[in-house]
Amino acid sequence: MTAFLSAPNPGGLYTDPFWHWVIVVVGMLLVLFALLTASAYTVWFERVALGRMQRRPGPNRVGPFGLMQLAADGVKLAFKESFAPRGVDSILYVLAPGIMVVAALLSWAVIPVGIWYGFSYWIANLNIGILLILAVSSMNAYAILLGGWSSNNKYSLLGGLRAAAQLISYEMALGLSLVPIFMIVGSLRLQNISTYLVHAGPVGLPLIVVAPVSFLIYIISAVAETNRTPFDLPEAEQELIGGYLTEYSGLKFVAFYLGEYINMITVATLATLIFLAGWQGPFLPPIFWFFIKVVAFLFMYIWLRTTFPRLRYDMLMRLGWKFLLPLALANVVVTAVVVVAVT
């Protein structure tokens, strides 16, 4: 684990072990606060955007522009009765939402965030940071499957099984979509990938310019990985009532909900860092560019939700195994040939 601050270090303050851990702990708390706040207002942003797209008012009663609606909903859910049906596995039933939240938060240990000119922040600067994120994100399958199985409900079990199959299917395409990026950049370190630019004369362009197929595969796979519309088969209210969430209420339901939205923010942040040159951009400070790119990707999630109907399960599996996976493999081969030819 490296120091949290990557800016110049006069006086050796951050090389001292005590201050190193102080900075790491403070950084973790700041990241936790930022993620909880961002996930709450992502829900608000989604509800407002959906309202505008469907020509109806979104939340507009509690606080200015409905900004306090999330606080009201949080208080309501916190005081709701938390019950468990008969026959549940009491340990796994409680453990599953905890795994979901922990897995969602762990990814942020290696994600660099540009704050201001000359500074970038992270908790751990690993040379295989992207592999850690892929490994940690796979824990979501365990959380959803355990939550569905431990609830002692047929709908919950079906939702958990669907989620496990879906996550395994699309995780392969998601991982393979990033392999061409590793070939081009020559590194798995997120700091190196996010600062890599493709130079066309004096202009530096983001990696999406040379890897548009990877970006397309990443978008589709990421939406499926986070169980969002049109790939929300594990919940599917019309078929499974609520899927793996059917028997959850109160704070345990909030934990699943929180994990889903943190995963959305993580996917949007990775897309920004890998394909859109991270916090780099002209004129504006880096933090503004980073924020604009992440919000644009989150808006894409909302746009997909209000535009596309839910896929049938057989169509979902066919898309993953018969289209995305072969396309991702072909993309890796073509990129390898081009990289070798160019270098």
Buried (B, 14 or more C-beta within 10 A) or exposed (E): EEBBBBBEEEEEEBEEEEEBEBBBEEBBEBBEEEBBEBBBBBBBBBBBBBBEBEEEEBBEEBBEEBBBBBEBBBEEBEEEEBEBEEEBBEEBBBBBBEBBBBBBBBBBBBBBBBBEEEBBBBBBBBEBBBBBBBEBBBBBBBBBBBBBBBBBBEBBBBBBBBBBBBBEBBBBBBBBBBBBBBBBBEBBBBBBBBBBEBEEEEEEEBBBEBBEBBBBBBBBBBBBBBBBBBBBBBBBEEBBBBBBBBBBBBBBBBBBBBBBBBBBBBBBBBBBBBBBBBBBBEEEBBBEBBBBBBBEBBBBBBEBBBEEEBBEBEEBBEBBBEEBBEBBBEBBEEBEEBEEEEE
